[in-house]
Amino acid sequence: MIDPAQIRVLSVDDHPLLREGIAAIVNNEPDMLLVADAASGSEALLKFREHWPDVTLMDLRLPDVSGIDTMIAIRAEFADARIIMLTTLRAMLKSSAPWRRAPVATCSRACLLAIWWR
């Protein structure tokens, strides 16, 4: 049973090790719950529709559809979706124009590791 006080999280990344790490971090927090994970943009949209997470952690570069395009598709259906884009600094610098399309927040993978090691 899902506690309504918990923050429901969807993790989207094509690297299984990173998804497992995010799951470990999220599930270690008493006020958070990983409700689903996805390895591609199309899977992320399906999982979002199914689980309606409070927050989505999404990689910028995905194998089928970019994280930006996936975010746009999710927010077209769910305008109040909260999405944090995860990426390497190199990927973020290569795609500076799409950042104007309003992800809720961005965080480098190094930032995520720093949060985990707090």
C-alpha positions in Angstrom: 0.0 0.0 0.0 1.3 3.4 -0.9 1.5 6.0 1.9 0.0 9.3 0.5 2.6 11.2 2.5 5.4 9.6 0.5 6.9 11.2 -2.6 6.3 8.8 -5.5 9.2 8.8 -7.9 9.7 7.5 -11.5 13.3 6.9 -12.6 14.1 7.0 -16.3 17.6 6.1 -17.5 18.9 3.6 -20.1 21.7 2.5 -17.8 20.5 -0.3 -15.4 23.2 0.4 -12.9 22.1 4.1 -12.5 18.5 3.0 -12.2 19.5 0.6 -9.5 21.5 3.3 -7.7 18.6 5.7 -7.8 16.2 3.0 -6.5 18.6 2.4 -3.6 18.8 6.1 -2.8 15.0 6.7 -3.1 13.9 3.6 -1.2 16.3 4.4 1.6 14.3 7.5 2.3 11.3 7.0 4.5 9.3 9.7 2.8 10.0 8.5 -0.8 8.9 5.5 -2.9 10.2 4.4 -6.3 6.9 3.5 -8.0 8.5 2.6 -11.4 11.5 2.8 -13.6 11.9 3.0 -17.4 14.8 2.5 -19.8 13.5 4.6 -22.7 11.4 7.6 -23.4 8.5 5.6 -24.8 8.5 3.4 -21.7 8.7 6.5 -19.5 5.5 7.9 -21.0 3.7 4.6 -20.4 4.9 4.3 -16.8 4.0 7.9 -16.1 0.4 7.4 -17.3 0.2 4.2 -15.2 1.7 5.5 -11.9 1.2 9.3 -12.0 4.5 10.0 -10.0 5.0 13.1 -7.9 8.5 13.5 -9.4 10.3 12.0 -12.4 14.1 11.7 -12.5 15.0 11.5 -16.2 18.2 11.2 -18.2 18.6 13.7 -21.0 19.9 11.1 -23.5 17.7 8.0 -24.0 17.9 5.4 -26.7 14.6 6.0 -28.6 13.3 9.5 -27.7 15.4 12.2 -26.0 14.6 13.1 -22.4 13.6 16.6 -23.6 11.1 15.2 -26.1 9.8 12.7 -23.5 9.4 15.6 -21.0 7.5 17.6 -23.5 5.2 14.6 -24.3 4.5 14.0 -20.6 3.9 17.7 -19.9 1.5 17.9 -22.9 -0.7 15.4 -21.1 0.1 16.2 -17.5 0.9 20.0 -17.3 1.8 19.9 -13.6 4.3 17.0 -14.0 7.5 17.6 -12.0 10.6 16.4 -13.9 14.2 16.6 -12.9 16.6 16.0 -15.8 19.7 14.1 -15.1 22.7 14.2 -17.4 26.4 14.6 -17.7 27.8 18.1 -18.1 28.9 17.4 -21.6 25.4 16.4 -22.7 23.9 19.5 -21.1 26.4 21.8 -22.9 25.7 20.1 -26.2 22.0 20.7 -25.9 21.7 24.2 -24.4 18.7 25.4 -26.5 16.3 22.6 -25.4 16.8 23.7 -21.7 14.5 26.7 -22.4 11.6 24.2 -22.7 11.2 24.3 -18.9 12.2 21.2 -17.1 11.4 21.7 -13.5 15.1 21.2 -12.5 18.4 19.8 -13.8 21.0 17.9 -11.9 24.2 16.4 -13.1 24.9 12.7 -12.3 27.8 14.0 -10.2 25.3 16.1 -8.2 23.1 13.0 -7.7 26.1 11.1 -6.3 27.0 14.0 -4.0 23.4 14.0 -2.7 23.7 10.2 -2.1 27.0 10.6 -0.2 25.7 13.3 2.1 
